[in-house]
Each structure stands twice: as C-alpha cells, then as structure tokens.
Amino acid sequence: MPYFLPEPPYSHGQATRAGILLINLGTPEAATAKALRPYLKEFLSDRRVVEIPRFIWWLILNGVILNTRPKKSAEKYASIWRPEGSPLKHFTARQAELLAAELARRGPQPIVVDYAMRYGQPSVGSRIQAMKALGVDRLLLLPLYPQYAASSTGSALDAAWHSLLRQRNPPEVRVLKHFHADAGYIAALKQSVQTYWAEHGQPDVLVMSFHGIPRRSLDLGDPYHCECQRTGRLLAEALHLAPEQYRVSFQSRFGRAEWLQPYTVATLEELGAKKTRRVDVICPGFIADCLETLEEIAMEGKASFLGAGGGDYRYIPALNDRPVWINALADLAMTQMGGWLDAEFNAETESAISHERAQRAKQMGANN
C-alpha cells in the first residue's frame, strides 16, 4: 500500500485557490451509546488529551471507561440534540457557510471555506484532500479555539500535520494559533452579552466559564490559563464591570488530578450559598454551543447554583452564527492570508492567463 495519498487530477493552467479550514473539537454521529463509543475512544486515545503512560491508560480506557461512559454520555447528548443533529456540528457548518459568503462579499477572488472535526466526521484529513481537489494550494488552518491549549489547538494541528505528512504535494500552510485577545472577538462577546442584558436585564455577577485542563499542563508550560484570564479581563473591561461583578472559572474537570481553579461548580455553589440574586454564565472559550455549554453549564450549572440557595440563573449562548462574530472571523482570516490574495483579481483575466499557460504546456509536450 503506497505511503503517500493519491494526488487529485492535475491539468496545466488550472487555477489555484486559497482555502480556509475551520477545525472544531468534534461530535458523535448520534446521541446513542453505540455512536459514543468510537467517538470517545478516538478522543480519549489522543496523547494530547490524556498524558499518562499508554499501557496504564489503555487498560483504564478499554477496561472501564468505554464500557461505562458511552451510555451516560449518550443520555447527556440526547438532552441537547437538535432535529438537525449535533449543535456543535450545526453551528460550525453554519460558520463556514457564512464566512464563505462574507469573504465573497468583500472581494472577487474565490476562497474555498470548509470545516472539519478533530474527532469524528468530517475528519481533518478528508477535508484537506477535498480542498486540494478544488485547487487549494494555500491553506489557512483555523482551529476554533480562542485560547491555545495543547489538548485542543495543538491536537487539531496534529491531525492536519498527520495528513500533510502523507501528501506528495502539500499546500502552503498558515495557522491561526489563537485569538484570545483579538479586538473583533472581544467586541463580538461584548455585543452578545449586551444584547442579552438589554432583553433580560443585568445580573449581580457574570461568571465566565472556560474549559478546564489539568494543573500539570500549566506547570509544564501550557499558556492556556493566562490566555483565559486575559480574555476574561478584556471582556470585563469592555463591559465596564467592577471586580466584584464577574468571576473567571474552569469547568469540565475529569479524573482525580487537580485541574485549573477555581472550578465553575464550586464558584456557582459559593454564589448560591451567598444568596446571590442572579447569576449569568457565558463560556467565551466555546465559539459554538455544544454539550459543555448546553448541558453542563445551562442545565447542571443551574442545578448547582439553585441547589445551593441562589436566585435566578441564566446561560448566555455562544457566538454561534451571530453576524458580528462572522465579521470578526473574516477579519482574522483576511489578516492571516495577507499576501495570498490578489487585490486586483479579475476572473476573466485569470481564466485567460490559465488558458495561455495550458497552451504553452501543450506546446512543450505536456499531456494535460
């Protein structure tokens, strides 16, 4: 079996394009235990996600977790599943669609926009191959994680590198590593919060909940914690919040090891015990709503807060397909693609140039 993947058909003079691949975490194909098992196996087998000796983890994963967790996880997914399927997949696809439309509106040069999932389908490798077949020879990898973590952005890039290593003629590649302090991203978060507050009123405390990672990752040099804190501070400043009006916390703890603190559950229980009249929660690290926002925060978080004696609890949705976010995403992409796009691009001229190149190639003996 050949090591290198087959290259798409090539003809002399064919037009080349720039492309953008949005990459998100992933989702099972259905909210069932059967669909959850392969998804969880792929996710939890990633060395970026679980950094303990392979043999020990293999026994735990295959002997315990994959025999118990799929059913429990399927129940959680079922509680947030939509008629069109996974919310994460739905909104990621929408973001790709709307980004393509926004870039087309900004200029005449065609840009291929697609999306992939780090775990599950569509896979990163399959979408890179599909984009190459459309003539993409300049590829921007854009993981949809504002704050860099080795277990999220790093893993997404691993999947891309794995595919590119097997390509005989890989595209030129650029990467958007993070955008935790980007002005457009912060402005989109600000507008999302203000729009929600204009309709529902302002809470006593805004909790900004980020996905957690093991404390050990921070000690080993992962910048994630600092980037989350900076996002939180910038959003608080944009909303003119005093220190006592907001909290930054970390959710989704797994296992017995210490993770980044303060934990979101403990924060909500503390605020509830203080009889806080109203708490709103936003998850700035999640660009699209998913299990961690719709079930863990909107449902479980609410139960924790109210159970501890708190008053009103509300979850502010992720940026999803908000126009202000799509504009910010387009700005980020255009900045990263600087020099790749021809400001004077003309489709008719490009077609004529391609035809001329093809004719010259034929005169020199090319077969196609």
Stockholm file with secondary structure:
# STOCKHOLM 1.0

chainA/1-368         MPYFLPEPPYSHGQATRAGILLINLGTPEAATAKALRPYLKEFLSDRRVVEIPRFIWWLILNGVILNTRPKKSAEKYASIWRPEGSPLKHFTARQAELLAAELARRGPQPIVVDYAMRYGQPSVGSRIQAMKALGVDRLLLLPLYPQYAASSTGSALDAAWHSLLRQRNPPEVRVLKHFHADAGYIAALKQSVQTYWAEHGQPDVLVMSFHGIPRRSLDLGDPYHCECQRTGRLLAEALHLAPEQYRVSFQSRFGRAEWLQPYTVATLEELGAKKTRRVDVICPGFIADCLETLEEIAMEGKASFLGAGGGDYRYIPALNDRPVWINALADLAMTQMGGWLDAEFNAETESAISHERAQRAKQMGANN
#=GR chainA/1-368 SS CCSSBCCCCCCTTCCCEEEEEEEEEECCSSSSHHHHHHHHHHHHTCTTTCCSCHHHHHHHIIIIIHHHHHHHHHHHHHHHCBTTBCHHHHHHHHHHHHHHHHHHHHCSSCEEEEEEEEESSSBHHHHHHHHHHTTEEEEEEEESCSSCCIIIIIHHHHHHHHHHHTBSSCCEEEECCCCTTCHHHHHHHHHHHHHHHHHHCCCSEEEEEEECCBHHHHHTTCCHHHHHHHHHHHHHHHTTCCGGGEEEEEECCCSSSCBSSSBHHHHHHHHHHTTCSEEEEECTTCSSCCHIIIIIIIIIIHHHHHHTTCCEEEECCCCTTCHHHHHHHHHHHHHHTTTTSCTTCCHHHHHHHHHHHHHHHHHTTCCC
#=GC SS_cons         CCSSBCCCCCCTTCCCEEEEEEEEEECCSSSSHHHHHHHHHHHHTCTTTCCSCHHHHHHHIIIIIHHHHHHHHHHHHHHHCBTTBCHHHHHHHHHHHHHHHHHHHHCSSCEEEEEEEEESSSBHHHHHHHHHHTTEEEEEEEESCSSCCIIIIIHHHHHHHHHHHTBSSCCEEEECCCCTTCHHHHHHHHHHHHHHHHHHCCCSEEEEEEECCBHHHHHTTCCHHHHHHHHHHHHHHHTTCCGGGEEEEEECCCSSSCBSSSBHHHHHHHHHHTTCSEEEEECTTCSSCCHIIIIIIIIIIHHHHHHTTCCEEEECCCCTTCHHHHHHHHHHHHHHTTTTSCTTCCHHHHHHHHHHHHHHHHHTTCCC
//
